[in-house]
Amino acid sequence: MSAGHRDTIGVIGAGAWGTALAQMLASDGREVVVWARDAGLARAINETRANSVYLPGVALHPTIRATGIAGDLAGLDVVLVVTPAQAMAGVLDAMPDFAGDLVVCAKGIEADSGRTMADVARAAKPRATIAVLSGPTFAHEVAAGLPTAVTLACDGGAFDDGWAQWQRLAPVFAKPWFRPYFSRDVIGAEIGGAVKNVLALACGVVEGLGLGQNARAALISRGFAEMVRFGLAFGAEAETLTGLSGLGDLVLTCNSLASRNFAFGRALGEGAAVSDVLRGRRTVVEGAHTAQVVADLARARAIAMPIADAVAALVSGAVSATDMASALLTRPLRPEQDVRSAIGMGKMT
């Protein structure tokens, strides 16, 4: 690859998370090129040094440059993909060929195909080496330079086990306040990030219905059991699911209105219609798109995921928020041991 591009990082997507990651990457003076689908947004970012649409109140570093031209990312060694999950395939297909490190930062599962985002990226850019960045992160805190820890799961490609890729990428991401942890478990990092969106939506419903903190804690605990069952069935490692990109992200997004999924669920719990809430949002609620595909994938493998099933039914309009909560509360009584036995099935030592 061109040595002239080695210190420049590309970011595909100029939403809140893409802009926050660009701000973090540029904090040490590195040049960052951010591609925006809306050329007008790219111009506004360059002219005002701010993204007032998606990340207002943040003065962007001078080494960030926005562009509406996909070719401006050609030849870079490292590109982050920070698009909505359901749009990733189309965006990557329209991008130039790429043979560097492609870091997936979207959290979701493609609704039409059931593919993870890493699989989408591999299909669209087969010469790229894939990594996944995931963990408990709110965009506004990362943009402000507040302490953050994430999982950086490295695929490694055909010729290494991920460690060589980690050694390339760790210096790019590591800052005194932004700490990446190495993992080879790409599928585990992805499943944690996707399933937690569905569970955060359910916790928002609990909040909107006024069911209390006890109920939310119970839902997080039982939801984590679902995440573990689902992840292990698809080859994830238990350590990943109990780490930053699994339990860590789950705890963060299930307890704050800064989570789009939690806020969306709360609105439904308060009686709003799904279509009305989605219509009024500029940003994407990934859990609303991921719930049904997670439920379908679980059903196909006989994985018990009653919370995911309930969220899918709610989002589809098949049940009300009140009926959803009632159905979960009246399920047959059972042992809690499935959580411990599921973790025991993993590769924990």
Protein Blocks (a to p, Z undefined) as FASTA:
>chain_A
ZZklmmpccdedjbfklmmmmmmmmmnopacddddfblmlmmmmmmnopafklmghiacd
fkbccdfbfklmgoiabdcdfbdfklmmmmmmmpccdfbdcddfbdcddfklopafklmm
mmmmmmbccdddedjddfklmmnopacddddddekimmbghlmmmmmmmmmmpcfklccd
ddfblmlmmmmmmmmmmmmmmmmmmmmnonojklmmmmmmmmmmmmmmmmmmnopafklm
mmmklmmmmmmmmmcfklmklmmmmmmmnopafklmmmmpcbdcfklmmmmmmmmmmmmn
opacfklmmmmmmmnopacfklmmmmmmmgccddfklmmmmmmmmmcZZ
